[in-house]
């Protein structure tokens, strides 16, 4: 009995990246099925050296499928994930639809791997927001050592986090400015080319945006509910790769040098921190990489037990597709797939 994986939303940025990562990491799938809406039926997508044709999500029978990597958006997930779960297929969802459901685990394998066992409540596991995923991977080993009290984070998020249309808008606006054409704004509220926009998601009554709220709530659910966190989310004219300027206040003393050594040994992290020109990671450096990169590790002299650091990661990978595949690997390694366990 082989392992069967479905990718819902296979024609999108993250869906295509999921296919790439399944192949790159040698995930033991005998069959991979790309799914999307009816208008995408017949579209060809790549899986290693093979070309697969997209099938319709609404007509697909999940009863013999072990796992569905869902990246079709929140509305689709709300409708389809419970139906898929009831057919015995485990859904790993990349949208925000299930992250805040008490019966759905929100998992980053390097941080809270044991939470994955809670999937049996609904057969759904949630993937965190792209900015949260890379943040908690960096925070976890430091929290274990010195207990984090408070985090102040500013995120500099690439346009790919907002989808293919957002990437196209950055490209067309940049081109328009070079050839003196009209700059058209459709996806973002202001021009994104050669600009930064301090706005992600929708504004809430307290002045924060939903993107900022997600980072706070998800960090508490994944890492520790006692951590206080405030975020400012900024969209920047970068195609791929999210960056974060992070300031951390700890309960216990920790030096920059100790933090550097702890982070070097932590899973999923790569420390590039030389005190010289270019001795740090940028979004360009992380594109296509599995690791989350940490740089600019230094002590904050304005508070007791404070550190500042810089975190970058490929948002389509660790921020989305890679984390989903890592969850599937975690479940496989722990023997949590019922159909295979019974075989």
Buried (B, 14 or more C-beta within 10 A) or exposed (E): EEBBBBBBBBBBBBBBBBBBBBBBBEBEBEEBBBBBBEEBBEBEBEBEEEEBEBBBBEEBEBEEBBBBBBBBBBEBBEEBBBEBBEBBBBBBBBBBBBBEEEEBBBBBBBBBBEBBEBBEEBBBBBBBBBBBBBBBBBBBBBBEBBBBBBBBBBBBBBBBBBBBEBBEBBEBBBEBEEEEEEBEEEBBEEBBBEEBBEBBBEEEEEEBBBBBBBBBBBBBBBBBEEBEBBBBBBBBBBBBBBBBBBBBBBBEEBEBEBBBEBBEEBEBBBBBBEEEEEEBBBBEBBBEBBBBBBBBBBBBEEBEBBBBBBBBBBBBBBBBBBBBBBBBBBBBEEEBBEBBEEE
